[in-house]
């Protein structure tokens, strides 16, 4: 199956889920609710007057927060309903965000000259070719610009809590292709309410080696790589959940 076919299938899948995904309430965003972690905030820095591109923006909560922080923001996603939700929020908040329906593997030529490109949890796993993705992102950065990847850790993607203080392996860390979700906690969170749509879709588990190699091969310089525990992502694992990674944060510059 071609990358384009994968993206088309995934677009239909996300459109089926999107109407039920509204993100943070407008009032919460208006009152300054922080959608970034402290570590993300530190990596992002001061974005006032900077051009920011968010990839796989979903309903746009991070994009809207970038705009609140003074950035000039473009946000792309493949699901029109996600983008409609983001636009409605922007209008309610009096913010300007350029929400565009685009495939992050084939961005239009005019989307270039960015100071920061950002992708957050649950975004990179929908990329069918992480090397091509990193190369494209690097091309769209200004010299000195930054790429920030804040993502689920691939170890979390392949480990399943099998009982109190017990883990099992539910996927292959070294094989990116993933057929369905052996562990339902690895599926998009909304599916725990709605169920998984009976539509073809495909996600991927990119190992840390895959991601770092892709970023380096794209000509970027890695500034930092951090791994973090998230106890809620390993339910019933108790205090041991703080001893293994659940997310990571990578910052690279052109």
Buried (B, 14 or more C-beta within 10 A) or exposed (E): EEBEEBBBBBBBBBBBBBBEBBBBEBEEBBEEEEBBBEBBEEBBEEBEEBBBBBBBBBBBBBBBBBBBBEBBBBBBBBBBBBBBBBBBBBEEBEBEBBBBEBBBBEBEEEBEEBBBBBBBBBBBBBBBBBBBBBBBBBEBBBEEBBBBBBBBBBBBBBBBBBEEEEBEEBBEBEEBEBEEBEBEBBBBEBBEEEEBBEEEBBBBBBBBEBBBBBBEEBEBEEEEBBBBBBEEBBEEBEEBBEEBBBBBBBBBBB
